[in-house]
Structures are given as C-alpha cells and as structure tokens.
Amino acid sequence: MSHAWISWFKLHRDELDAMHKDDPSVLSTLKPEALVDRDYDFNQVTFERFIARTFYMTVEQRARFKSFTENGLYICGTIFSYKNVTVEEIEDSLIIIAAQSKRSSPAIRSHAQPHDNCTWNRLEEIYLRLQGPQAKWLTRIIHKNLGFVVPDEMVLSAYHTSFPRYLQVTAKFNIRGLVPVRRDGQTGMIFGHPPPQIAEEIPSKDKVNAGPSITQSTQSVERLVSPPATKP
C-alpha cells in the first residue's frame, strides 16, 4: 500500500469510524465494483444526452466532452459551482434509482417507492452540486467503468505506484549499454560509471560453428610439431 493511501486513512480514520456515518455508503464509493446487486438501467447514449442537457453544453462542448472518453484525457477544471453534497445523499439516490430496475436484486428492489419517476431530476440535482472530478467519478460509479484510463502516450513517473498492478508494461532496452549509477552517502550526488567490459562468450562443444571451416592436412601438422631431421 502506498504512502498516499496510508496518509489518507490516518487523516480520515475518525470520520469513517464515526457513529453517524453510514459505513456501506462510504465503502461503496471506495470500491463501487462490488455493487453487483443493483442495476441503474441507463443507456450510455441517453446518459450522455442527459449530461449535455444538464450543463447546457453547446455542440462544440459536447464534442469535446465526448473526446475525453475516447483518448483517455482528464477533465481538469471545474465547470460549475460547488455546493455541499454528502456521500449518504448520493448513495440514497442511487439506491432509489436502482430499485426501479427489474435487473436489480430483490433487496435493492424492496426500496422502490411507488409512483417515483424522478430519476433524471434526482441525478440533475446531484450533478449540479458536484465539482468536476467528483462528477466524473460519480459517472464511472453509475456505469461501473472502473478500469484505468490513460492517454496513448504517457511518461511513467515514480508516483504511479499502482500502475504495475493494473497495466502490463514491457521495458525494452539494451542491457549491455546501461550505465550503472550510485548515490554518494554523504553528498547525495549521483555518479555514473562506464559499463564493465563483457568478455565474449566462448562457444561450447555442443554449439555448431556456422562460420567457414579451415581444414589442414595431417602431414602439415606433423611437419610443424616434428623436430628437424639430423644427419647420422
């Protein structure tokens, strides 16, 4: 577990353990993929039109908004004013919405309110009170799309601690050309050292030499190793 997660839990531990907090509501925001017993019955195209209508998007803004889901970009800025909204309020609204779907579990459908057809009004009231990153995360919770979304080209840094567990990364480099580095214990400076000389591999007896072979007669070899003839 990274230091960021540990620091976050130490900071908010008392809030999570408080008696007035609804623990399932808080945990559902931390791990919404576990909510397999509810279905919100939302079509992606219809939901996209709802978002565009709620925030009065123009044609250009809607095209830009749709591009974020295609190339993995991130919505950075806040596009509407922030108002207070609690996790419990979002959870209660999502349960009421999911209770109207026939594909939800009987436990969720038991919370259905008769003659309740205000699904879009409930969502609109919540979305208008969220910040940009919060609204994006709520959308991913509704669609249960919790996979990693990264750009096509991205420079991995040291703070991407969770990437090795979620993405398959293949490093391609020439190991013979690496320059070993070490950090000095007193000054903290990094020194580079040239790569050591790697001796050429000696082929074993089992390997077949694919190069041109040179044959030499036995007579010439004996002439080289035999002593010169002496007169009697």
Secondary structure by P-SEA (a helix, b strand, c coil): ccaaaaaaaaaacccccccccaaaaaaaaacccccccccccccaaaaaaaaaaaacccaaaaaaaaaaaaccccccccccccccccaaaaaaaaaaaaaacccccccccccccccccaaaaaaaaaaaaccaaaaaaaaaaaacccccccccbbbbcccccccccccccccccccccbbbbbbbccccbbbbbccccccccccccccccccbbbbbbaaaaaaaaccccccc
